[in-house]
């Protein structure tokens, strides 16, 4: 065997072992699609928004696992102020596998309630931002995806000092890596 062939074989073996380790690792990132409805006097009020985000969960903690997400909220009917940028920090409080709603699902699920805090700002004016707090009481983890329904949101508009509320009707997070 030549030295080059031995080096290539060793490199291929190391890459294969690294890929196997990555395949066994927990999910650390992916994308999220959400549908929100807003009410009140704060900035994104009066329209439904479709949210598209990327998320990253760099730690694999059993309790209070942090997750960071960044993305866009697009108004369905094109109302002012237009597209919004959203950044948030989310904490998965715990995971309960044999929860009372588990017979309703075909697959094995974990109930994972979460709390999310973030900031919303229009693309046209980053100074007119709102702070949001979202509680996801009905959030279920299916292994490679998380589905959350009917999550209430509270918003505080930093520009007008007004409160608003919203409901995140549906949120689907899918793991990519």
C-alpha positions in Angstrom: 0.0 0.0 0.0 1.2 3.5 -0.8 1.5 6.2 1.8 -1.1 8.3 0.0 -3.6 5.4 0.0 -3.0 4.9 3.7 -3.6 8.6 4.4 -6.8 8.7 2.4 -8.1 5.5 4.1 -7.3 7.0 7.5 -9.0 10.3 6.6 -12.1 8.5 5.3 -12.3 6.4 8.5 -12.0 9.5 10.7 -14.7 11.4 8.7 -17.0 8.3 8.9 -16.5 8.1 12.7 -17.2 11.9 13.1 -20.4 11.6 11.0 -21.6 8.7 13.2 -21.0 10.8 16.3 -22.9 13.7 14.8 -25.8 11.4 13.9 -26.0 10.2 17.5 -25.9 13.7 18.9 -29.1 15.5 20.0 -30.8 18.0 17.7 -29.2 21.4 18.0 -30.7 23.5 15.2 -33.4 23.8 12.6 -36.2 26.0 11.3 -39.6 27.1 12.6 -42.9 28.2 11.0 -45.5 30.0 13.0 -48.8 31.7 12.5 -49.7 34.6 14.9 -52.8 36.8 15.4 -52.4 40.2 17.1 -54.8 42.6 18.9 -54.4 45.8 20.8 -52.5 49.0 20.1 -48.9 47.9 19.8 -46.9 47.9 16.6 -47.9 44.6 14.9 -51.5 44.8 15.7 -54.4 44.3 13.4 -53.1 41.6 11.2 -52.1 38.0 11.2 -48.4 37.2 10.7 -46.6 34.2 9.2 -43.3 33.6 11.0 -40.2 32.0 9.5 -37.3 31.5 11.8 -34.0 29.7 12.3 -33.3 28.3 15.8 -30.3 27.0 17.6 -30.2 25.0 20.9 -26.5 24.6 21.6 -26.9 22.8 25.0 -28.6 19.5 25.7 -29.9 20.2 29.2 -32.7 18.2 30.7 -34.3 21.2 32.5 -34.4 24.8 31.3 -32.7 24.1 28.0 -32.1 27.5 26.2 -33.0 27.9 22.5 -32.2 31.1 20.5 -34.2 31.9 17.3 -34.0 34.7 14.7 -36.4 35.2 11.9 -39.1 37.3 10.1 -42.8 37.9 10.7 -44.6 38.7 7.5 -48.1 40.3 7.6 -50.7 38.2 5.8 -52.7 41.2 4.5 -49.7 43.5 4.1 -50.7 46.0 6.8 -48.3 48.5 8.4 -45.5 48.4 9.5 -44.8 45.5 7.2 -42.3 42.8 7.7 -40.9 42.4 11.2 -37.6 41.0 12.5 -37.9 38.8 15.5 -35.2 37.5 17.9 -36.0 35.5 20.9 -34.6 33.3 23.8 -36.7 30.3 24.7 -36.5 28.0 27.7 -37.9 24.4 27.6 -38.9 24.0 31.2 -39.1 20.2 31.4 -40.1 17.2 29.3 -42.8 14.7 30.4 -43.0 11.6 28.2 -46.0 9.8 29.7 -48.2 12.9 30.0 -52.0 12.7 30.2 -52.5 13.7 26.5 -50.1 11.0 25.1 -53.0 8.6 24.1 -54.1 11.3 21.6 -50.9 11.0 19.5 -49.9 8.2 17.2 -46.2 8.7 18.0 -44.4 8.8 21.3 -44.4 12.4 22.5 -43.0 14.5 25.3 -44.9 17.5 26.7 -42.5 20.4 26.8 -44.0 23.6 28.1 -41.8 26.6 27.2 -41.4 30.3 28.0 -40.1 32.7 25.3 -38.9 36.3 25.5 -37.9 38.3 22.5 -37.9 41.6 20.6 -39.8 42.5 17.4 -38.7 45.4 15.2 -40.0 46.5 11.7 -37.5 46.2 8.9 -38.3 49.9 8.0 -37.5 51.2 11.5 -35.5 49.2 14.0 -36.0 52.0 16.6 -39.8 51.2 16.9 -39.4 47.8 18.7 -41.6 45.8 20.9 -40.8 43.3 23.6 -42.7 40.1 23.6 -43.3 37.3 26.1 -44.9 34.1 25.0 -46.0 31.1 27.1 -46.3 27.7 25.2 -48.4 25.5 27.6 -49.4 23.1 24.8 -46.0 22.3 23.3 -45.2 18.7 22.2 -41.9 17.2 21.1 -42.0 14.4 18.6 -38.3 13.5 18.3 -37.3 15.7 15.4 -40.0 18.3 15.6 -42.0 20.3 18.1 -45.6 21.4 17.7 -47.1 24.1 19.8 -50.7 25.4 19.7 -52.5 28.3 21.2 -49.6 30.1 22.9 -50.6 33.5 24.4 -48.3 36.4 23.8 -48.0 39.8 25.6 -46.3 42.7 23.8 -45.0 46.0 25.0 -44.3 48.7 22.4 -41.2 50.6 23.4 -42.0 53.5 21.1 -45.6 54.2 22.1 -45.5 52.6 25.6 -48.7 50.5 24.9 -49.5 46.9 25.6 -51.0 44.4 23.2 -51.7 40.8 23.2 -51.5 38.0 20.6 -52.0 34.3 20.2 -49.4 32.1 18.4 -52.0 29.8 16.9 -49.6 27.3 15.5 -45.8 26.8 15.7 -44.0 23.9 14.1 -40.2 23.6 14.7 -38.3 21.0 12.7 -34.8 19.9 13.5 -32.2 19.9 10.7 -29.0 19.2 12.5 
